[in-house]
Amino acid sequence: MRETFAATVSQAMDEDPRVAVVLAVISAGMFRAAAARHPGRVIDVGIREQAVIGVAGGLALTGMRPVVHTYAPFLVERPFEQVKLDLAHQGVGAVLVSIGGSYDAAAEGRTHQAPGDVALLDTLPGCAVYVPGHPDEAREALRTAIAGDDLVYVRLSETANRVALPVTGRLSVLRTGSPRSAGVVLAVGPMLDRVLEATSDLDVTVAYTASVRPFDREGLSALVGAAGNADVLVVEPYLRGTSAHEVAAALADRRHRQLGLGVARDREVRAYGTPADHARAHGLDTEGIAKAARDFFLV
C-alpha cells in the first residue's frame, strides 16, 4: 500500500496544482522524482511532527490540498493538538496518510504503534476515515480524498486481503446468512480474509467496509433486519470497541447484542515480536476470531 500511496499522490501532483506533500523524513525517498518535477510542493520538515501538521494547516489556508504522511503515532497522537486546532478548528482540510498502524512496525517497539488512532480522530467532528484492505482500495480512497477539501485520514497497512472491493462508503456483503442466521459480522479493512475463514462454519452474514467514517449506519441496520437477529460482531484492526458507538446508533431502534474485536484496551503487549505475534496476542488471528465468534453467536 505504501508504494501505491506514493505513486497515486505523485500522479495527483502532476494533475492538480493544489496538491502538496508534507513529510517528516519517512518515505521522503519515494517522492524525490515528484519533488524534482514540482519544486516547493514536497516539503520535508524533518523529525518535527507538530510542524508537519502546522505546515499543512498553513498550506490549506492558502487553498492548497496538503497530503501529510508519516507513521500513525507521529501523525495522529503526537501532534493531535495541531490536528485539532490547525486543521479541524480552522475549518480546513488535509489528507493524513499513515503507515505502521496498530503493530505493523512491531520490531520498532511501542513508539511506532498507534492502535488508538481512529478512536482519537473520532473526537473530531467530520473527520472521514478510510482503512483500505487492499492496495487498489488505497488508491481509490486516496483519489477520493485528494479531490475533496475536508479532513481525511487514510490508514495504510502492510496486511492486505486477496481481493479488492469497491470503496463506496456503503457496506459490502460478502456472505449472506439464512433467515435464521445468528447475526452479522462486520470486517474492517485488512481483517476481511481472516473473518471469512474464521466464520466459514457459522450461519452469519459477513459484511465489509474500508470507509470507516462516516459509518454506514443505514446499511448495518438493513443487514441486521434482514438477518432476523440483532447480534453484531465488529472486527477492527485497531482499538477494540472503536466503532461500538456507531453500531449502537445504527441499532438504537431495537434491542441488540454487540461485540467488538480489536487491539486490547485492558493490557499492553510489551514484547517486540512480529505483527503476527501481536495479532495472536490480541485474538485478531484467524483462530482467535473464530473462537470469539463461536462464543458470541453460539450461546
C-alpha positions in Angstrom: 0.0 0.0 0.0 2.9 2.4 0.7 4.1 2.1 -2.9 0.6 2.6 -4.2 0.3 5.7 -2.0 3.5 7.3 -3.3 2.5 6.6 -6.9 -1.1 7.8 -6.5 -0.1 11.1 -4.8 2.8 11.7 -7.3 0.3 11.4 -10.1 -2.1 13.7 -8.3 0.6 16.3 -8.1 1.0 16.1 -11.9 -2.7 16.6 -12.4 -3.7 19.1 -9.6 -1.5 22.1 -8.8 -3.2 22.3 -5.4 -1.6 19.1 -4.1 1.4 19.4 -1.9 3.1 16.7 0.2 4.3 17.3 3.7 6.7 14.8 5.2 8.7 14.1 8.4 11.6 12.2 6.8 9.5 9.0 6.5 9.1 7.9 2.8 11.0 11.0 1.5 12.9 9.0 -1.0 9.7 7.9 -2.6 8.9 11.5 -3.6 12.3 12.6 -5.0 11.0 12.5 -8.6 7.8 14.4 -7.7 9.9 17.0 -5.9 12.1 17.5 -8.9 9.0 17.9 -11.2 7.2 20.2 -8.7 9.7 22.4 -6.8 8.3 23.6 -3.4 5.4 21.2 -3.3 7.2 18.4 -1.5 8.1 19.7 1.9 10.2 17.6 4.4 10.2 19.3 7.8 12.4 16.7 9.4 11.5 14.9 12.6 9.1 17.6 13.7 5.7 16.1 13.8 3.8 19.0 15.2 5.3 21.2 12.5 4.1 18.7 9.9 0.5 19.5 10.8 1.1 23.2 11.3 2.6 23.5 7.8 -0.3 21.5 6.4 -2.7 23.9 8.1 -1.0 26.9 6.6 -1.0 25.4 3.1 -4.7 24.5 3.4 -5.5 28.1 4.4 -3.9 29.3 1.2 -6.1 26.9 -0.9 -3.6 24.1 -1.3 -4.6 20.4 -0.7 -1.9 19.0 1.6 -1.2 15.3 1.9 0.6 14.6 5.2 2.5 11.4 5.8 4.4 9.5 8.5 3.9 6.7 11.0 0.5 6.7 12.7 1.6 7.7 16.2 3.6 10.6 14.8 0.8 11.7 12.5 -2.2 11.4 14.9 -1.1 11.0 18.5 2.0 13.2 18.9 0.6 16.3 17.0 -3.1 15.8 17.9 -3.4 19.3 19.3 -2.3 20.7 16.0 -4.7 18.4 14.1 -7.5 19.6 16.4 -6.6 23.3 16.2 -4.7 23.9 13.0 -7.0 21.8 10.8 -10.3 21.0 12.4 -10.8 24.2 14.4 -9.7 26.3 11.5 -12.2 24.6 9.2 -9.6 23.5 6.7 -8.8 20.0 5.4 -5.9 17.8 4.7 -5.3 14.2 3.8 -3.5 12.4 6.6 -1.9 9.2 5.4 -0.3 6.8 7.9 1.7 3.7 7.9 2.5 1.4 10.9 -1.0 1.2 12.2 -1.5 -0.8 15.4 1.6 -3.0 15.2 2.8 -3.3 11.6 6.1 -1.9 12.9 6.3 -4.3 15.9 10.0 -4.5 15.6 10.3 -0.8 16.3 8.6 -1.1 19.6 5.7 0.8 21.3 6.8 4.2 19.9 5.7 3.1 16.5 2.3 1.7 17.4 -1.0 3.6 17.5 -4.0 1.3 18.0 -5.9 4.3 19.3 -5.6 6.5 16.2 -9.1 6.1 14.8 -10.7 6.4 18.2 -8.8 9.6 18.8 -9.8 11.1 15.5 -13.4 10.1 16.3 -13.4 13.0 18.8 -13.1 15.5 15.9 -16.5 16.1 14.1 -16.5 15.4 10.4 -13.2 13.6 10.0 -13.5 11.0 7.3 -11.6 7.7 7.8 -10.5 5.1 5.3 -9.0 1.8 6.3 -8.2 0.1 3.0 -7.8 -3.7 2.9 -6.0 -3.9 -0.5 -3.6 -1.6 -2.4 -6.3 -0.9 -5.1 -8.7 0.2 -2.3 -5.9 2.5 -1.0 -5.6 4.0 -4.5 -9.4 4.6 -4.7 -9.6 6.1 -1.2 -6.7 8.4 -1.9 -8.1 9.7 -5.2 -11.4 10.4 -3.5 -9.8 12.1 -0.5 -7.4 14.3 -2.6 -10.3 15.5 -4.8 -12.1 16.9 -1.8 -11.5 19.7 0.7 -12.3 18.1 4.1 -10.1 16.4 6.8 -9.5 12.8 5.8 -7.4 10.0 7.5 -6.2 7.1 5.3 -4.8 4.3 7.4 -2.5 2.1 5.3 -1.4 -1.4 6.3 1.2 -4.0 5.4 -1.6 -6.6 5.5 -3.8 -7.0 2.5 -6.8 -9.1 1.6 -6.6 -11.2 -1.5 -9.3 -9.3 -3.5 -10.1 -5.5 -3.6 -13.6 -4.3 -3.1 -15.2 -1.0 -4.1 -14.7 1.9 -1.7 -18.2 3.3 -1.8 -18.9 4.4 1.7 -21.5 1.6 1.9 -21.2 -1.9 3.5 -20.4 -4.7 1.0 -22.0 -8.1 1.7 -19.6 -11.0 1.1 -21.8 -13.8 2.6 -25.5 -13.8 3.3 -26.8 -15.9 6.2 -30.1 -17.7 6.3 -33.3 -16.0 7.6 -32.5 -17.7 10.9 -28.8 -16.7 10.9 -27.0 -15.9 14.1 -26.3 -12.3 13.1 -23.9 -10.0 11.3 -20.1 -9.9 11.3 -18.6 -6.7 10.1 -14.9 -6.9 9.0 -12.9 -3.7 8.6 -10.1 -3.3 6.1 -7.4 -5.9 6.3 -9.4 -8.1 8.7 -11.7 -9.4 5.9 -9.9 -12.6 4.8 -9.4 -13.7 8.4 -13.0 -13.1 9.2 -14.3 -15.0 6.1 -12.1 -18.0 7.1 -12.9 -17.8 10.8 -16.7 -17.7 10.2 -16.9 -20.2 7.4 -18.8 -22.7 9.5 -21.2 -20.2 11.1 -24.6 -19.2 9.7 -23.9 -15.4 9.7 -24.0 -12.5 7.3 -20.4 -11.2 6.6 -20.1 -7.5 5.6 -17.1 -5.4 4.9 -16.1 -1.8 4.8 -13.0 0.3 4.1 -14.9 3.5 4.7 -15.0 3.7 8.5 -16.2 7.2 8.9 -18.8 8.2 8.1 -20.1 4.9 9.2 -22.9 3.2 7.1 -25.5 3.1 9.9 -28.3 2.7 7.5 -26.6 -0.2 5.8 -25.9 -2.0 9.0 -29.5 -1.5 10.2 -30.8 -3.1 7.0 -28.4 -6.1 7.2 -29.4 -6.8 10.8 -33.1 -6.5 9.9 -32.6 -9.0 7.0 -30.6 -11.4 9.2 -33.5 -11.6 11.6 -31.2 -11.4 14.6 -29.8 -8.2 16.1 -26.4 -9.6 17.1 -23.4 -7.8 15.6 -19.7 -8.7 15.8 -17.3 -6.0 14.6 -13.7 -6.9 13.8 -11.4 -3.9 13.6 -7.6 -3.7 13.2 -7.3 -1.1 15.9 -8.5 -0.4 19.4 -11.3 -2.8 20.4 -14.7 -1.2 20.5 -13.8 1.9 18.4 -17.0 1.6 16.4 -19.2 0.4 19.3 -21.0 3.8 19.4 -21.7 3.7 15.7 -23.3 0.2 16.0 -25.3 1.4 18.9 -26.6 4.4 17.0 -27.4 2.3 13.9 -29.5 -0.1 16.0 -30.9 2.4 18.5 -34.4 1.4 17.5 -34.1 -2.3 18.5 -32.7 -4.5 21.2 -29.3 -5.9 20.2 -26.1 -7.5 21.3 -22.7 -6.4 20.1 -19.1 -7.5 20.5 -16.0 -5.7 19.3 -12.8 -7.4 18.5 -9.6 -5.4 18.1 -6.4 -4.4 20.0 -7.0 -5.0 23.7 -7.8 -2.0 25.8 -7.0 -3.5 29.2 -3.4 -4.6 28.6 -0.4 -3.7 26.6 1.7 -6.2 24.7 5.2 -5.2 25.7 7.2 -7.8 23.7 8.5 -6.7 20.3 7.7 -9.8 18.3 6.2 -9.7 14.8 2.9 -8.4 13.6 1.6 -12.0 13.5 2.6 -12.4 17.2 0.7 -9.3 18.1 -2.4 -10.3 16.2 -2.3 -13.6 18.0 -1.9 -11.9 21.4 -5.0 -9.7 20.7 -7.1 -12.5 19.3 -7.0 -11.0 15.8 -5.6 -14.0 14.1 -8.0 -16.4 12.4 -8.1 -18.8 15.3 -8.8 -16.0 17.8 -11.6 -14.5 15.7 -13.1 -18.0 15.2 -13.2 -18.7 18.9 -14.7 -15.2 19.7 -17.3 -15.6 17.0 -18.4 -19.0 18.2 -18.5 -17.9 21.8 -20.6 -14.9 20.9 -23.1 -16.3 18.4 -23.5 -19.9 19.7 -24.7 -19.0 23.2 
